[in-house]
Amino acid sequence: MSAQTARIAVVTGANKGIGREITRQLAERGHVVYLGARDAERGRATESELRADGLDVRFLHLDVTDEKSAELAARRLTEEAGLLHVLVNNAGVGGPMLPPSRTPAHQVRTVYETNVFGVVTVTNALLPLLHRAPSARIVNVSSAIGSLAAAAANLDPTGVHPPGEFPVMLSYATSKAALNAVTLTYANELRGTGILVNAASPGFVATDINGHHGTLTTEQGARIPVLLATLGDDGPTATFLGEDGTPQGQALQW
Ligand SMILES: NC(=O)c1ccc[n+]([C@@H]2O[C@H](COP(=O)([O-])OP(=O)(O)OC[C@H]3O[C@@H](n4cnc5c(N)ncnc54)[C@H](OP(=O)(O)O)[C@@H]3O)[C@@H](O)[C@H]2O)c1
């Protein structure tokens, strides 16, 4: 499929883990996928592996915490593709399993730099290209533990912790709650433009972020983000969808 007819996608943090698998699944569905990675060596290595499988995957240097890097990525996409159909904001960092009383503010700030401000930086840099596509999709890879409804009920939505024990993780959990609010705010601004904006919870997936303690494979974890990235024009916006093994996924409470 040529770049002229294929849908163009960008996936951030795509050199490993869930992002790598989202990249693979989108490319298998005929997208030309720009594989965002902050480290050129790691990005090119993953690009080579996926291209060896015959997939049209192109390494894109992109550190989501760096505005200049996002600007340069947007410039390259403008020159090579001229528009963008799919943006998956997947890059994320974990945080220590510490209660708020023992979490210094600088730790929270560091996690927010990637998980929240990075999404704003990349989305704003690429929005002009998304507007040029007839129907575009933005998927923010969040987490069920970003759910404020679950935090208020003190129930771990992932089922990893027993009832009455919502995970106490100030930086990571609240960064994903903030990301959910960011998702809704973009979705509302972009209503009626053809750009659908949704948040995905991939499930508890075995990757580096959790020391591979997750119970799902990256193939399973990529399913909901890919489903939201490939929604039809009648698809929803401003939804929070999680992995529950059903074909349509589980609508999660914000
Ligand atoms: N695994 C789970 O159970 C789970 C559950 C819920 C949500 N999530 C979310 O899923 C997403 C992917 O996580 P994962 O599980 O696949 O973890 P992972 O294997 O650690 O992958 C994280 C990816 O993000 C990249 N990244 C981090 N900071 C970046 C930056 N400043 N600029 C560009 N890329 C950056 C990493 O690149 P480097 O290799 O350069 O570090 C890596 O490619 C994250 O948003 C995470 O919060 C994961």
The ligand as a Tripos MOL2 file, in Angstrom:
@<TRIPOS>MOLECULE
LIG
   48    52     1     0     0
SMALL
NO_CHARGES

@<TRIPOS>ATOM
      1 N1          2.1350   -2.3540   31.4050 N.am      1 LIG1
      2 C1          0.9920   -2.1200   32.0310 C.2       1 LIG1
      3 O1          0.4670   -2.9440   32.8020 O.2       1 LIG1
      4 C2          0.2830   -0.8040   31.8070 C.ar      1 LIG1
      5 C3         -0.9640   -0.6410   32.4370 C.ar      1 LIG1
      6 C4         -1.6450    0.5540   32.2320 C.ar      1 LIG1
      7 C5         -1.0980    1.5250   31.4170 C.ar      1 LIG1
      8 N2          0.1210    1.3520   30.8470 N.ar      1 LIG1
      9 C6          0.6500    2.4230   29.9960 C.3       1 LIG1
     10 O2          1.0370    1.9030   28.7490 O.3       1 LIG1
     11 C7          2.0360    2.7530   28.1670 C.3       1 LIG1
     12 C8          3.1920    1.8990   27.6690 C.3       1 LIG1
     13 O3          3.8180    1.3090   28.7990 O.3       1 LIG1
     14 P1          4.5250   -0.1180   28.7540 P.3       1 LIG1
     15 O4          3.8440   -0.9660   29.7430 O.co2     1 LIG1
     16 O5          4.6660   -0.5890   27.3550 O.co2     1 LIG1
     17 O6          5.9420    0.2770   29.3800 O.3       1 LIG1
     18 P2          7.4440    0.2070   28.8020 P.3       1 LIG1
     19 O7          7.7150   -1.1190   28.1970 O.co2     1 LIG1
     20 O8          8.2910    0.7060   29.9130 O.co2     1 LIG1
     21 O9          7.4210    1.2870   27.6060 O.3       1 LIG1
     22 C9          7.3630    2.6570   27.8390 C.3       1 LIG1
     23 C10         7.7610    3.3480   26.5500 C.3       1 LIG1
     24 O10         7.6680    4.7740   26.7590 O.3       1 LIG1
     25 C11         8.8830    5.3380   26.2970 C.3       1 LIG1
     26 N3          9.1690    6.6460   26.8980 N.ar      1 LIG1
     27 C12         9.3140    6.9560   28.2040 C.ar      1 LIG1
     28 N4          9.6060    8.2730   28.3270 N.ar      1 LIG1
     29 C13         9.6320    8.7870   27.0640 C.ar      1 LIG1
     30 C14         9.8700   10.0630   26.5140 C.ar      1 LIG1
     31 N5         10.1690   11.1310   27.2860 N.pl3     1 LIG1
     32 N6          9.7830   10.2380   25.1650 N.ar      1 LIG1
     33 C15         9.4920    9.1940   24.3700 C.ar      1 LIG1
     34 N7          9.2810    7.9450   24.8190 N.ar      1 LIG1
     35 C16         9.3530    7.7550   26.1510 C.ar      1 LIG1
     36 C17         9.9390    4.3060   26.6220 C.3       1 LIG1
     37 O11        11.1310    4.5740   25.9130 O.3       1 LIG1
     38 P3         12.6070    4.1270   26.4700 P.3       1 LIG1
     39 O12        12.7950    2.7040   26.0280 O.co2     1 LIG1
     40 O13        13.5170    5.0950   25.7880 O.co2     1 LIG1
     41 O14        12.5840    4.2640   27.9580 O.co2     1 LIG1
     42 C18         9.2090    3.0650   26.1380 C.3       1 LIG1
     43 O15         9.2820    2.9730   24.7320 O.3       1 LIG1
     44 C19         2.4190    3.7560   29.2580 C.3       1 LIG1
     45 O16         1.7420    4.9760   29.0480 O.3       1 LIG1
     46 C20         1.9070    3.0850   30.5380 C.3       1 LIG1
     47 O17         1.6320    4.0040   31.5550 O.3       1 LIG1
     48 C21         0.8260    0.1950   31.0150 C.ar      1 LIG1
@<TRIPOS>BOND
     1     1     2 1
     2     2     3 2
     3     2     4 1
     4     4     5 ar
     5     4    48 ar
     6     5     6 ar
     7     6     7 ar
     8     7     8 ar
     9     8     9 1
    10     8    48 ar
    11     9    10 1
    12     9    46 1
    13    10    11 1
    14    11    12 1
    15    11    44 1
    16    12    13 1
    17    13    14 1
    18    14    15 2
    19    14    16 1
    20    14    17 1
    21    17    18 1
    22    18    19 2
    23    18    20 1
    24    18    21 1
    25    21    22 1
    26    22    23 1
    27    23    24 1
    28    23    42 1
    29    24    25 1
    30    25    26 1
    31    25    36 1
    32    26    27 ar
    33    26    35 ar
    34    27    28 ar
    35    28    29 ar
    36    29    30 ar
    37    29    35 ar
    38    30    31 1
    39    30    32 ar
    40    32    33 ar
    41    33    34 ar
    42    34    35 ar
    43    36    37 1
    44    36    42 1
    45    37    38 1
    46    38    39 2
    47    38    40 1
    48    38    41 1
    49    42    43 1
    50    44    45 1
    51    44    46 1
    52    46    47 1
@<TRIPOS>SUBSTRUCTURE
     1 LIG1         1 GROUP 0 **** ****
